[in-house]
Amino acid sequence: MSKPIAIHPQNKKIFEYKGKPTILLCATEHYGSVMNRPFDYETYLRYCKKTGQNYTRLFLLFRELQTPVNPYSTCKPESTDYISPYVRSGPGNSADGLLKYDLDRWNPEFFERLHDFMAIADECNVIVEVTLFSDNYTNELFALIPFGKNANINEVECESFHTFMTMKDPLVFNYQLNYVNKIVHELNRYDNFFFEICNEPVSFVSEIASLDEINQWQQFLIDNIRELESQMKKRHLIAVTECWGFNGLKKLEARTDKTFRQLTADIVNVHPLENILYNGRSYDMGLFMSKQLCLGELKDYCIDTWSEGKPLNIDEDNIASRFMDYEGWTIHRKRAWTALFSGAHYDYIDFSIGVHCPEGTPESQKFLHKWYKTIREYMTTVDIVECEPLENVITSCPKEVLCSVFGNPGRQYNLYIADKRERDDKSCGEMISGEISLNIEKGEYDIKYFSPEQGIVISEYSAMGNPAKLLFPEFRHDLVIQLNRA
């Protein structure tokens, strides 16, 4: 019997899938593939395979409204195109003007699409993050899903979206468990997925739904899935995001200590924000859709959590996602390389992919998707099982750059050198030249200089002794150097 994606037995920070060590990487806007009837998910998945993207997220319940920013997201279906796990039978209409849902009747169309999607994804070697729930953010959005106020004929509803992610209402929670049970049983046959309990859980009003209550709800669902699968053929990994809250200054705080150490999920999902908390430190990874770069903080967080015993997934990076241009995509190229070379997995939302363009736009194909294929191809030259982030290899470098090193001491060193200047710095993007000083073992090394933008080897040579200094060729934005012990 084949085995689902699992934590790699020799390296707890990466995965094993179909017998191969695996790092997750994608740049896609993908959540509504099953729920949005017009979306051509087969074309999308085959394009993922073509461009080396081995990961996608799939929302099963949550949907959004169209907005001026990214109006055609797959997660924003027209109401007539929204496919729910439940039949719309009426009597009466829901908030979107269509028939109310019957929470006692499953929707055959939804599950037919779900199975077809999973089978094609498996054929394309795409790992699916199956997201069971999401914060609904507002009562207006909450009213759109089958559990929302006046949305179903079963008198199952929360008065507010705040309490939906808790166990406060026994009737609501019982139907949630029925839904989870159904999804677990439907998907158990597949190897190419892991569960995510809830996307971006937030305690907006602690008196109504506290951090602890929402985390306890998530933990109960983790335990429930494990109990269900204990009686089934296959066991699947589970990812979790610790509940966010607000401090006394009304500033969002995304705590992550419990995610690593108390919540018993297998994978830690972290959405990059300006206030990620870990071990008493706040990490500013950038303001939502700001075009900030914040490479140093992103790297620091990945490095600081490396010793924790779970894979870290930089999930749904949204820092420059609304900017579908060369500059915005360059920011996410830099963040992807930095995350991977700092020991994490990486997922960026690409708004160029939508209902009517499952392969993106000609511009995103030319730049962003080509660059991510380049990252994937480069990572095949890296021994990801044996490599780890190395902090003491580079002893000096030009002040304009941030250096990340992923390697196996004495055998292989992968150096990512990126212009770390923010876009408001007038010198950002100018050509950079200079040298770096290294602290590595003596020996003969084969050295390659590689362009992340062009996807080509710029130069290569062998060096004897101890290459303590490397004079690198002039570059713009970023450069990769690989040293292999001969």
BAKOL-147403 format. One record per residue (C-alpha): residue in one letter; x, y, z. Coordinates in steps of 0.05 Angstrom, whole numbers, padded with zeros to 5 digits, always signed. Layout:
! BAKOL-147403
aXYZ...
This chain:
! BAKOL-147403
m+00000+00000+00000s+00026+00069-00018k+00040+00119+00038p+00016+00190+00048i+00063+00249+00051a+00100+00244+00118i+00155+00277+00159h+00221+00253+00132p+00251+00200+00178q+00321+00230+00174n+00302+00304+00176k+00242+00328+00217k+00239+00395+00180i+00223+00367+00111f+00175+00316+00082e+00178+00249+00047y+00131+00237-00011k+00132+00177-00058g+00198+00156-00027k+00232+00223-00041p+00253+00280+00005t+00207+00339-00008i+00204+00414+00004l+00139+00450-00010l+00140+00509-00058c+00086+00545-00096a+00064+00612-00124t-00010+00604-00137e-00078+00633-00120h-00114+00568-00112y-00163+00562-00054g-00228+00557-00092s-00210+00503-00143v-00267+00457-00123m-00318+00507-00097n-00316+00552-00159r-00352+00516-00216p-00321+00553-00276f-00249+00544-00252d-00209+00496-00296y-00171+00461-00241e-00143+00408-00288t-00107+00460-00330y-00084+00494-00266l-00055+00430-00235r-00020+00409-00299y+00010+00478-00303c+00035+00470-00231k+00071+00407-00253k+00100+00441-00314t+00128+00499-00272g+00155+00457-00215q+00103+00477-00163n+00088+00418-00118y+00038+00447-00070t-00031+00480-00069r-00083+00499-00017l-00156+00480-00021f-00212+00513+00018l-00273+00469+00025l-00323+00515+00060f-00302+00587+00065r-00317+00636+00009e-00306+00710-00001l-00340+00768-00035q-00313+00802-00098t-00271+00863-00082p-00233+00915-00123v-00168+00881-00104n-00166+00814-00139p-00240+00811-00158y-00233+00744-00195s-00200+00702-00142t-00221+00629-00145c-00244+00637-00073k-00294+00691-00094p-00344+00653-00137e-00409+00683-00161s-00463+00656-00116t-00493+00615-00173d-00424+00583-00183y-00409+00567-00110i-00408+00492-00097s-00416+00474-00024p-00409+00406+00010y-00484+00413+00025v-00545+00412-00019r-00584+00477-00027s-00656+00454-00020g-00695+00509+00014p-00747+00527+00034g-00726+00599+00041n-00666+00637+00016s-00597+00648+00046a-00560+00715+00049d-00537+00709-00024g-00608+00704-00049l-00606+00629-00065l-00638+00571-00030k-00618+00554+00041y-00573+00494+00055d-00593+00427+00084l-00537+00405+00131d-00564+00334+00132r-00554+00325+00057w-00486+00321+00022n-00477+00352-00046p-00456+00300-00098e-00427+00353-00146f-00380+00378-00092f-00351+00309-00077e-00346+00290-00150r-00304+00352-00162l-00264+00340-00098h-00245+00269-00119d-00228+00290-00190f-00185+00347-00164m-00147+00302-00116a-00136+00248-00168i-00108+00298-00219a-00065+00331-00166d-00036+00263-00148e-00021+00249-00221c+00015+00316-00224n+00053+00304-00158v+00019+00364-00126i+00011+00362-00050v-00056+00391-00028e-00066+00428+00037v-00139+00412+00052t-00165+00471+00094l-00226+00449+00133f-00246+00517+00163s-00228+00590+00160d-00240+00651+00202n-00297+00689+00169y-00273+00758+00191t-00342+00792+00187n-00415+00771+00197e-00427+00791+00124l-00378+00737+00100f-00401+00688+00153a-00472+00692+00126l-00448+00664+00059i-00428+00595+00085p-00477+00540+00104f-00466+00550+00178g-00480+00625+00176k-00541+00660+00206n-00605+00641+00169a-00563+00601+00119n-00593+00531+00130i-00659+00498+00144n-00633+00459+00204e-00634+00516+00253v-00558+00508+00260e-00526+00576+00265c-00481+00620+00306e-00505+00689+00322s-00435+00715+00305f-00375+00691+00266h-00334+00700+00330t-00361+00638+00363f-00359+00593+00302m-00287+00572+00319t-00305+00548+00388m-00344+00490+00420k-00393+00537+00454d-00455+00516+00415p-00463+00440+00420l-00510+00436+00359v-00463+00476+00314f-00403+00437+00338n-00437+00370+00326y-00450+00389+00254q-00378+00412+00247l-00355+00344+00271n-00402+00310+00220y-00371+00353+00166v-00299+00336+00188n-00318+00262+00193k-00345+00263+00121i-00283+00297+00093v-00235+00250+00130h-00271+00189+00103e-00276+00215+00032l-00202+00233+00028n-00169+00177+00067r-00151+00139+00003y-00105+00194-00022d-00031+00203-00006n-00021+00273-00034f-00050+00317+00021f-00048+00340+00092f-00103+00373+00133e-00103+00445+00157i-00152+00456+00213c-00167+00530+00203n-00141+00586+00160e-00122+00649+00200p-00161+00638+00265v-00168+00705+00300s-00195+00724+00369f-00226+00791+00351v-00264+00799+00417s-00233+00757+00472e-00295+00761+00516i-00335+00726+00461a-00283+00677+00435s-00216+00677+00470l-00148+00653+00444d-00152+00592+00489e-00222+00574+00467i-00204+00577+00394n-00140+00537+00404q-00178+00485+00445w-00228+00479+00387q-00170+00467+00340q-00137+00417+00386f-00203+00378+00393l-00208+00374+00317i-00136+00350+00312d-00151+00295+00362n-00215+00278+00327i-00181+00269+00259r-00128+00225+00290e-00181+00183+00325l-00220+00175+00260e-00159+00155+00220s-00135+00106+00273q-00192+00061+00248m-00174+00073+00175k-00120+00051+00127k-00079+00115+00124r-00056+00169+00172h-00047+00240+00146l-00007+00299+00172i-00043+00359+00203a-00023+00432+00200v-00045+00487+00247t-00040+00562+00256e-00043+00585+00328c-00100+00634+00342w-00082+00707+00331g-00103+00761+00379f-00094+00835+00395n-00051+00869+00446g-00070+00929+00490l-00054+00976+00432k-00102+00939+00387k-00045+00913+00345l-00051+00844+00316e-00006+00792+00348a+00008+00725+00315r+00036+00681+00370t+00071+00617+00350d+00101+00586+00413k+00041+00540+00426t+00040+00520+00353f+00109+00489+00361r+00104+00464+00432q+00032+00452+00455l-00016+00443+00397t-00003+00373+00373a-00008+00384+00298d+00050+00360+00255i+00063+00423+00214v+00068+00496+00235n+00035+00545+00187v+00057+00617+00194h+00027+00673+00152p+00080+00729+00147l+00056+00791+00184e+00086+00852+00217n+00081+00823+00287i+00098+00748+00291l+00116+00729+00362y+00162+00673+00383n+00203+00664+00448g+00187+00735+00470r+00211+00768+00405s+00168+00804+00353y+00187+00792+00281d+00166+00843+00229m+00159+00803+00165g+00123+00860+00129l+00057+00896+00125f+00001+00861+00087m+00005+00877+00012s+00056+00931+00025k+00113+00915-00023q+00160+00912+00036l+00217+00863+00032c+00236+00849+00105l+00285+00794+00086g+00325+00798+00151e+00264+00787+00196l+00238+00730+00153k+00305+00696+00155d+00313+00707+00230y+00247+00675+00246c+00261+00614+00204i+00331+00606+00235d+00307+00618+00306t+00253+00564+00300w+00298+00513+00264s+00311+00474+00328e+00236+00463+00339g+00213+00393+00321k+00163+00410+00266p+00166+00433+00193l+00156+00508+00185n+00112+00528+00127i+00113+00602+00108d+00042+00597+00086e+00004+00647+00042d+00056+00702+00036n+00016+00764+00017i+00068+00819+00025a+00067+00842-00047s+00014+00797-00077r-00031+00852-00104f+00027+00881-00145m+00027+00838-00207d+00090+00868-00235y+00165+00855-00240e+00180+00891-00175g+00127+00854-00134w+00147+00787-00163t+00220+00801-00149i+00204+00812-00076h+00171+00744-00073r+00228+00712-00111k+00275+00737-00057r+00230+00716+00000a+00222+00646-00030w+00297+00634-00037t+00309+00663+00033a+00256+00619+00065l+00281+00555+00032f+00354+00570+00048s+00333+00584+00120g+00300+00516+00128a+00226+00531+00114h+00174+00515+00061y+00142+00571+00022d+00074+00589-00008y+00060+00656-00042i-00008+00678-00067d-00004+00694-00141f-00064+00736-00161s-00048+00728-00235i-00081+00660-00230g-00156+00665-00229v-00221+00637-00254h-00208+00657-00326c-00132+00647-00326p-00113+00581-00293e-00042+00588-00320g-00033+00661-00300t-00018+00717-00348p+00036+00722-00402e+00075+00768-00355s+00071+00722-00294q+00091+00663-00338k+00151+00702-00364f+00176+00723-00296l+00145+00694-00233h+00130+00624-00256k+00195+00617-00293w+00232+00639-00230y+00196+00588-00186k+00211+00533-00235t+00284+00555-00230i+00282+00549-00154r+00253+00479-00159e+00305+00457-00209y+00361+00486-00167m+00336+00450-00105t+00345+00383-00141t+00420+00396-00136v+00416+00404-00061d+00419+00347-00011i+00360+00372+00028v+00361+00314+00077e+00431+00329+00101c+00431+00405+00093e+00411+00456+00146p+00415+00532+00154l+00487+00552+00171e+00497+00618+00207n+00573+00620+00216v+00596+00607+00145i+00597+00679+00119t+00640+00724+00162s+00635+00787+00120c+00596+00812+00059p+00575+00878+00026k+00529+00919+00070e+00475+00921+00016v+00462+00846+00018l+00432+00792+00063c+00465+00724+00058s+00430+00659+00073v+00469+00593+00074f+00438+00524+00069g+00489+00468+00070n+00523+00407+00097p+00589+00428+00130g+00649+00403+00093r+00608+00376+00035q+00562+00427+00004y+00546+00501+00015n+00489+00538-00019l+00495+00614-00012y+00437+00660-00029i+00460+00733-00033a+00403+00783-00040d+00398+00858-00044k+00363+00872+00022r+00347+00945+00010e+00274+00965+00012r+00240+00996-00049d+00240+01066-00018d+00316+01064-00018k+00336+01098-00083s+00395+01051-00091c+00352+00988-00087g+00361+00947-00150e+00427+00978-00170m+00483+00931-00191i+00523+00900-00134s+00594+00874-00135g+00646+00855-00083e+00668+00796-00043i+00647+00752+00015s+00691+00720+00067l+00678+00647+00085n+00693+00602+00144i+00692+00532+00114e+00733+00469+00117k+00796+00466+00075g+00794+00424+00012e+00781+00427-00063y+00714+00456-00082d+00675+00461-00147i+00644+00530-00146k+00585+00554-00188y+00554+00623-00193f+00481+00620-00210s+00430+00673-00231p+00361+00663-00197e+00330+00711-00248q+00359+00682-00311g+00361+00610-00287i+00432+00599-00314v+00501+00584-00288i+00541+00648-00297s+00609+00617-00285e+00642+00556-00252y+00711+00535-00231s+00750+00492-00181a+00788+00521-00122m+00842+00487-00081g+00858+00497-00007n+00811+00541+00032p+00769+00589-00010a+00765+00639+00047k+00744+00696+00001l+00700+00695-00061l+00699+00753-00110f+00630+00748-00141p+00608+00775-00209e+00567+00838-00212f+00493+00824-00203r+00426+00858-00195h+00378+00836-00140d+00405+00767-00123l+00458+00714-00135v+00467+00641-00115i+00535+00609-00103q+00542+00534-00095l+00605+00501-00068n+00613+00426-00073r+00671+00389-00041a+00708+00353-00097
